[in-house]
Structure formats: C-alpha cells, structure tokens
Amino acid sequence: MGELILIRHGETAWSRTGQHAGRTDLPLTETGEEAARALAPRLAGREFAAVYSSPPARAVRTAEWRG
C-alpha cells in the first residue's frame, strides 16, 4: 500500500506573527526557503506518483523541494 505525505508550506512573514494568510499570496521568508530546501534529504530515495500543491506561491515553492 502507498503512503500519503502531507507537508505544510514554509514560513511567511504572516505565519511568523501568527496571522492567517488565507488567499493572500505571500512569499516564503528565508527561514521558509531553508525549511523547503531541508525537505530534499528527508524525502530522498522516495518515489512519488504525484505531487500536488495549492496555488499560492508559498505552497508551490515548498513543493519544489527537489530544486
């Protein structure tokens, strides 16, 4: 049986202060970028049938952990 792996987007300026961004398209902070890059070694060696992301750039950027 397969696995479902859920990952929340990295930090934004609003998430740092506890604000909910909702549909506001905020970029990742440098800390958020570092967290996204840190996914690569943790997920290395796994095969993915698909990767899905919500439309905001923060989510898409986090889903680009391989690059």
Z-matrix of the N, CA and C atoms (Angstrom, degrees):
N
C 1 1.449
C 2 1.535 1 108.42
N 3 1.306 2 116.58 1 146.84
C 4 1.458 3 121.95 2 -179.07
C 5 1.515 4 113.32 3 -80.52
N 6 1.303 5 114.46 4 176.09
C 7 1.456 6 122.04 5 178.24
C 8 1.520 7 109.53 6 -114.89
N 9 1.305 8 116.43 7 151.92
C 10 1.451 9 123.14 8 170.60
C 11 1.521 10 106.19 9 -114.38
N 12 1.315 11 116.31 10 119.96
C 13 1.461 12 121.11 11 -179.30
C 14 1.522 13 107.96 12 -111.88
N 15 1.313 14 116.78 13 121.51
C 16 1.462 15 122.41 14 179.37
C 17 1.520 16 108.98 15 -108.55
N 18 1.322 17 115.73 16 132.74
C 19 1.461 18 121.20 17 -179.27
C 20 1.521 19 108.18 18 -132.76
N 21 1.300 20 116.60 19 129.64
C 22 1.466 21 121.25 20 176.71
C 23 1.518 22 108.44 21 -85.03
N 24 1.314 23 116.26 22 150.03
C 25 1.464 24 120.31 23 179.44
C 26 1.524 25 110.84 24 -60.96
N 27 1.320 26 115.54 25 159.04
C 28 1.459 27 121.70 26 177.77
C 29 1.516 28 111.91 27 -70.40
N 30 1.320 29 115.16 28 178.25
C 31 1.463 30 122.34 29 -175.71
C 32 1.535 31 112.81 30 -64.76
N 33 1.338 32 114.88 31 140.64
C 34 1.464 33 122.53 32 169.42
C 35 1.525 34 107.05 33 -118.60
N 36 1.318 35 116.91 34 170.84
C 37 1.469 36 119.98 35 177.95
C 38 1.526 37 110.56 36 -59.31
N 39 1.320 38 117.20 37 -37.18
C 40 1.456 39 119.86 38 -179.55
C 41 1.521 40 112.30 39 -74.56
N 42 1.328 41 118.40 40 -40.24
C 43 1.468 42 118.66 41 -179.94
C 44 1.525 43 110.59 42 -66.66
N 45 1.319 44 116.87 43 -28.51
C 46 1.470 45 120.63 44 177.21
C 47 1.526 46 110.74 45 -61.64
N 48 1.339 47 116.86 46 -34.22
C 49 1.463 48 120.87 47 -177.83
C 50 1.527 49 112.94 48 -100.38
N 51 1.345 50 116.59 49 7.66
C 52 1.458 51 120.36 50 176.13
C 53 1.515 52 114.47 51 84.48
N 54 1.321 53 117.35 52 10.78
C 55 1.461 54 120.60 53 178.93
C 56 1.521 55 110.05 54 -86.22
N 57 1.307 56 115.91 55 149.01
C 58 1.464 57 122.04 56 178.41
C 59 1.519 58 108.36 57 -94.21
N 60 1.333 59 117.91 58 121.18
C 61 1.465 60 121.73 59 -176.84
C 62 1.519 61 112.36 60 -80.35
N 63 1.318 62 118.08 61 -28.21
C 64 1.457 63 119.87 62 -178.49
C 65 1.520 64 111.31 63 56.17
N 66 1.312 65 116.79 64 -122.65
C 67 1.465 66 121.38 65 -178.60
C 68 1.524 67 113.32 66 -90.84
N 69 1.330 68 117.23 67 -2.02
C 70 1.464 69 120.29 68 176.67
C 71 1.516 70 108.19 69 -66.41
N 72 1.312 71 116.99 70 126.39
C 73 1.469 72 121.10 71 -174.58
C 74 1.531 73 110.49 72 -89.39
N 75 1.309 74 115.56 73 88.31
C 76 1.460 75 121.68 74 -179.45
C 77 1.524 76 110.57 75 -97.70
N 78 1.327 77 117.80 76 141.78
C 79 1.463 78 120.07 77 177.87
C 80 1.528 79 110.82 78 -77.79
N 81 1.312 80 115.41 79 164.39
C 82 1.457 81 120.71 80 173.91
C 83 1.524 82 109.54 81 -71.64
N 84 1.323 83 115.79 82 147.65
C 85 1.462 84 120.35 83 170.01
C 86 1.530 85 107.51 84 -77.87
N 87 1.317 86 117.38 85 174.73
C 88 1.463 87 119.87 86 176.55
C 89 1.531 88 109.64 87 -60.69
N 90 1.319 89 117.30 88 -37.41
C 91 1.469 90 120.77 89 176.32
C 92 1.524 91 110.43 90 -62.50
N 93 1.334 92 116.92 91 -40.18
C 94 1.464 93 121.53 92 177.21
C 95 1.516 94 111.91 93 -64.97
N 96 1.340 95 116.60 94 -39.99
C 97 1.470 96 121.06 95 176.48
C 98 1.530 97 110.44 96 -63.24
N 99 1.322 98 116.64 97 -43.34
C 100 1.473 99 120.84 98 178.88
C 101 1.521 100 110.83 99 -62.31
N 102 1.321 101 116.81 100 -40.96
C 103 1.466 102 120.73 101 178.87
C 104 1.525 103 110.47 102 -63.73
N 105 1.334 104 116.70 103 -40.97
C 106 1.468 105 120.16 104 178.55
C 107 1.531 106 110.37 105 -64.17
N 108 1.329 107 116.92 106 -43.22
C 109 1.474 108 120.15 107 178.39
C 110 1.530 109 111.39 108 -64.91
N 111 1.315 110 117.09 109 -31.34
C 112 1.474 111 121.06 110 -179.71
C 113 1.527 112 112.23 111 -68.39
N 114 1.324 113 117.32 112 -14.22
C 115 1.464 114 119.96 113 178.14
C 116 1.527 115 112.02 114 -68.84
N 117 1.333 116 117.06 115 -32.50
C 118 1.470 117 120.89 116 -173.86
C 119 1.527 118 112.91 117 -52.51
N 120 1.334 119 119.66 118 -55.01
C 121 1.469 120 117.97 119 -179.18
C 122 1.531 121 113.27 120 -67.09
N 123 1.321 122 117.19 121 -28.67
C 124 1.469 123 119.93 122 -179.44
C 125 1.520 124 112.07 123 -73.33
N 126 1.342 125 116.17 124 -25.65
C 127 1.460 126 120.01 125 -178.25
C 128 1.527 127 112.42 126 -107.24
N 129 1.318 128 116.84 127 0.96
C 130 1.469 129 121.08 128 -178.40
C 131 1.530 130 110.38 129 -59.64
N 132 1.309 131 114.51 130 141.93
C 133 1.455 132 120.01 131 177.69
C 134 1.519 133 114.47 132 87.41
N 135 1.307 134 117.51 133 -9.36
C 136 1.468 135 120.38 134 177.67
C 137 1.521 136 109.19 135 -88.73
N 138 1.310 137 115.21 136 147.94
C 139 1.458 138 120.55 137 174.48
C 140 1.527 139 107.93 138 -104.16
N 141 1.319 140 115.37 139 135.63
C 142 1.455 141 121.11 140 -179.02
C 143 1.520 142 109.62 141 -116.55
N 144 1.314 143 116.28 142 128.69
C 145 1.462 144 120.77 143 175.31
C 146 1.517 145 109.39 144 -74.93
N 147 1.339 146 116.61 145 -32.00
C 148 1.464 147 121.17 146 -179.72
C 149 1.522 148 109.14 147 -161.42
N 150 1.315 149 115.33 148 153.94
C 151 1.457 150 122.57 149 172.26
C 152 1.523 151 106.16 150 -128.62
N 153 1.319 152 116.72 151 125.11
C 154 1.457 153 122.37 152 -179.20
C 155 1.518 154 109.67 153 -116.67
N 156 1.314 155 116.18 154 147.44
C 157 1.458 156 121.68 155 179.52
C 158 1.514 157 109.55 156 -143.25
N 159 1.314 158 116.50 157 150.66
C 160 1.460 159 119.49 158 170.25
C 161 1.534 160 108.11 159 -74.24
N 162 1.326 161 118.44 160 163.98
C 163 1.466 162 121.22 161 -172.49
C 164 1.538 163 117.90 162 -67.94
N 165 1.337 164 121.32 163 -30.01
C 166 1.464 165 118.46 164 -176.84
C 167 1.537 166 112.52 165 -56.23
N 168 1.319 167 115.45 166 144.29
C 169 1.467 168 121.84 167 -176.72
C 170 1.525 169 112.11 168 -56.38
N 171 1.328 170 118.03 169 -34.54
C 172 1.476 171 120.41 170 -178.97
C 173 1.523 172 110.75 171 -62.58
N 174 1.333 173 116.82 172 -37.81
C 175 1.456 174 121.22 173 179.71
C 176 1.524 175 110.95 174 -74.98
N 177 1.322 176 116.35 175 -43.05
C 178 1.464 177 120.16 176 178.62
C 179 1.520 178 109.91 177 -61.93
N 180 1.321 179 117.07 178 -44.95
C 181 1.474 180 121.05 179 -179.19
C 182 1.532 181 110.42 180 -61.57
N 183 1.307 182 117.90 181 -41.64
C 184 1.462 183 120.97 182 178.54
C 185 1.519 184 110.45 183 -64.53
N 186 1.328 185 117.62 184 -37.35
C 187 1.474 186 122.13 185 179.91
C 188 1.528 187 112.13 186 -70.85
N 189 1.326 188 118.24 187 -13.06
C 190 1.466 189 122.39 188 178.62
C 191 1.525 190 111.01 189 -88.90
N 192 1.313 191 117.29 190 31.72
C 193 1.471 192 123.07 191 -174.50
C 194 1.518 193 112.80 192 -55.75
N 195 1.298 194 118.78 193 -22.73
C 196 1.461 195 119.91 194 -178.40
C 197 1.523 196 112.43 195 -77.65
N 198 1.317 197 117.66 196 -18.28
C 199 1.451 198 120.09 197 -172.22
C 200 1.460 199 117.05 198 -111.40
